[in-house]
Amino acid sequence: METTNNKGAFSDLRACLAFITILPAGKNPPYSPVGMVRFFPVVGIIIGVLLAIVDAIASQLWALPVVALADLVFLVCVTGAFHLDGLGDAADGMFSHRGRERALEIMKDSRTGMMGLVAVVLGLALKLAGLWSVKTTGTGLQITGILIAVPAYARASMIFGVRFLNYGRKGPGTGKGLFNRPMGAGDFLYCLIPLFISLFLGYKGLVLILGFCLGTFLILRFYKKSMNCITGDMLGAMTEAMEAFLFLAAGVALF
């Protein structure tokens, strides 16, 4: 039974890796929306470790502005701009000043409107500024820890979105399968990984913890008030917003 469970967990991890990144997940990775949810922070850690490696290599070759840009480009590429697409679609729908059903229809439109374009450009600019600030205000250990932890925190926030808001579409949608069962405490277990990393980062770790709690709460409150639901696009937008916000927060120099 234990072997079966381990195989099932590894299968769910592969499914999650294939779903939200372009990283290799083995031959014929399964699609397991219900099982993959708990592994969002784990995949975030994998992305973060690779980001830290990219940052270390780039730091040996270029000046700080180029390093920060290299980090940003990696984050876009490693996800295949999956979350950015969600950010653009969510912004088009939610800021269209239309009713909920019409806003959901706009989100499904593959074309990107002006609000979506503005959201993507601003999101990337804020994330670049955050990465730059982290690089200029942190010690070596803090920089590495932040680069690893923030992608995990950002993807952990999606678990809270799935848990506390109902799926908004009546028909099929990218994220619908994530909502097919009630979530328990075990689904949040891997959220402890970035929390553990933060404990070794001094005051910047505390900023990350508080920023994650505050950012997740405010985004879900905004979603609840404006749409009273969530979709796959909105989950992607949440990931992008949290990543930019946490890099900016961690880049604050208090001492």
C-alpha positions, 0 to 999 in steps of 0.5 A, spaced: 500 500 500 505 504 501 508 503 494 502 504 491 501 511 495 508 513 493 507 512 486 501 515 486 504 521 489 510 521 484 504 521 479 501 527 481 507 531 482 509 529 475 502 532 473 503 538 476 510 539 473 507 538 466 501 542 468 504 549 470 511 549 467 515 547 461 520 542 465 520 535 463 516 531 467 517 524 464 514 520 458 506 521 458 505 525 464 498 524 467 493 529 468 491 529 475 488 535 477 485 533 484 491 530 486 496 535 483 493 541 487 498 539 493 504 539 489 503 547 487 509 549 492 513 543 491 513 545 483 514 552 486 521 550 490 523 546 483 522 553 479 526 557 485 532 552 485 533 553 478 532 560 478 537 561 484 542 557 479 540 562 473 541 568 478 548 565 480 550 564 473 548 570 470 551 574 476 558 571 474 557 574 467 553 581 467 551 587 471 546 587 476 540 590 471 542 584 466 542 579 472 535 581 474 532 581 467 535 574 466 531 572 472 525 575 470 526 572 463 527 565 466 520 565 470 516 567 464 520 561 460 519 556 465 512 557 465 511 558 458 508 564 460 502 560 463 500 564 469 501 571 465 496 569 460 491 568 466 493 575 468 492 578 462 485 574 461 483 575 468 484 583 467 480 583 461 474 580 464 475 583 471 476 590 469 471 590 463 466 593 468 461 588 466 457 583 470 460 577 472 457 572 466 460 577 461 466 578 465 467 570 465 466 570 457 471 575 456 476 571 460 475 566 455 476 570 449 483 568 447 485 575 444 488 580 449 485 587 450 488 593 453 487 592 460 490 585 459 496 588 456 497 593 461 496 588 467 502 584 464 506 589 462 505 592 469 506 585 472 513 584 469 515 591 471 514 590 478 517 583 478 523 586 475 523 592 480 522 587 486 528 582 483 533 588 482 531 590 489 532 583 492 539 583 489 541 590 492 538 589 499 540 582 501 546 578 503 548 572 499 544 567 503 537 571 503 538 572 496 538 565 495 533 563 500 528 569 497 529 566 490 527 559 492 521 561 497 517 566 493 515 562 487 513 556 492 509 562 496 506 564 489 504 557 487 501 556 494 497 561 494 493 558 489 491 552 494 488 557 498 484 560 492 481 553 490 479 552 498 476 558 499 472 560 493 468 556 488 469 555 481 466 560 477 464 557 470 458 552 469 462 549 463 469 546 462 475 550 464 482 550 465 482 550 472 475 546 473 478 539 475 482 542 481 475 543 484 472 536 484 473 534 491 473 538 498 480 540 500 483 537 507 489 539 511 493 535 508 493 539 501 496 544 505 502 540 508 507 542 502 506 550 504 510 549 510 516 548 505 517 556 504 515 557 511 521 553 513 526 556 508 523 563 511 525 562 518 533 562 516 532 569 512 532 574 518 527 580 517 526 578 510 523 572 512 518 575 516 516 580 511 515 574 506 511 570 511 507 576 513 506 578 505 504 571 503 498 572 509 496 579 507 497 578 499 493 572 499 487 575 504 487 581 500 487 578 493 481 573 495 477 578 498 478 582 492 476 576 488 470 575 493 467 582 492 468 583 485 466 576 482 464 571 488 468 566 484 475 564 481 477 561 475 483 558 472 485 565 469 484 568 476 489 563 479 494 564 474 493 572 475 494 570 483 500 567 482 503 573 478 501 578 483 503 574 489 510 573 486 511 580 484 508 583 491 513 578 495 519 580 491 518 587 492 516 586 499 522 582 500 526 587 497 525 592 502 531 595 506 529 595 513 537 595 516 
